[in-house]
Amino acid sequence: MKLTDTFIRHVTANGKIQKHSDGGGLFLYVTPTGKKSWRLAYRFAGKQKLISLGPYPSVGLREARDKREEAKKLLREHIDPSEARRQAKEAAVEAARNSFEDVAREWHTRYSPKWIPAYRKTVIRILEENLFPHIGKRPVNAITPRELLAVLRRVEERGALTIAHKALRDAGRIFRYAVVTGRAEHDIAADLRGALAPTASGHHAAITDPAAVGELLRKIYSYEGNFFISRALRLAPLVFVRANELIRAEWEEINLEAAEWRIPAERMKMKQIHVVPLSRQALAIFHELHEKSGDGRFVFPGNRAGNDGPMYRGGPLRVLRQLGCATGEHTFHGFRSMASTLLNELGYNTDWIERQLAHCERNGVRAAYNYAEYLPERRRMVQEYADYLDMLRGKVR
């Protein structure tokens, strides 16, 4: 006779092992102390075998019967239920080992040594605060575009739109790493392009996505036209000054030995002296320029006969357009916005960044004395930022 729920509930210990059959090899196993569990006896390849289907009452009668039918189906397909279970357990362990968080941390460990410390911390912090809590334990190859989008929407809805975009960018890098290491079939982040609201544009268009910044820098360094325009474009991302301040630079302002550029107050928008510490990369460009124009007044002299003034300021912008930067994508002034955005995302002190950008000091008395404020910190910051830009454009160092 088949078992019933009532019978199973009332089975008690009798000091011996009890086996109560339900048919088809399924039986209730009762220990001498009264503990109950389900077992299934079957034959495979001429051998008698036995597997456990779980404890009672966690696994009820109906579920035990369903498991018996599943095992029978496997046997009809010439599959050993015991072996199928072993493989399923191994797959589950492997999936757990290849969770999104595990793959992400492996990716971060592999590539982050090439990044500056602040950027390394920023990337992992965005992942830990925004993605890991929701999909971190999920197998990386099981996450769907809809699932990832739902997580990004949480970030977007709390007003952190820039962080949402960065989280999507880094998720894409992680999924691509999972693909090349054989743990995912597809970069699902690529399916979400355009799914997030665009970030608000400032007055001056600027490229700020690290991958796009790297592409822009590669285009700039590949330009082989006018020497002075090419060096102005290479310097702009490194010195954070306004276009007019760069184009009208004079050699008496540049101290190559001290790796420092002091722009006089009359040339500054805020009418304050501005000290620009020079990274090794910026200093190398100034040395190149000095060989060409060091005997004259202007770092970027006019290139037309009879012009003893500085280079035409529209030249670099015209070349940017030739390199493929559309009007609404990036301007010459955009290098300042680029630096501000990236340095803030990298976690640098806001005061250092604002002083490096020569933004107006609210305290008028203090403003007269702060032109060299945070100079040691800014020297370190601009050098690390220059190294970061080299990394983005793929320069081998």
PyMOL commands that set and color helices and strands:
alter all, ss='L'
color gray80, all
select helices_A, chain A and resi 5-10+61-76+81-97+100-114+117-130+132-135+145-157+161-180+188-192+210-222+227-239+243-247+251-253+265-267+280-293+314-322+334-345+350-356+364-367+375-392
alter helices_A, ss='H'
color red, helices_A
select strands_A, chain A and resi 18-23+26-30+36-44+47-55+254-255+260-263+274-277
alter strands_A, ss='S'
color yellow, strands_A
deselect
rebuild
show_as cartoon
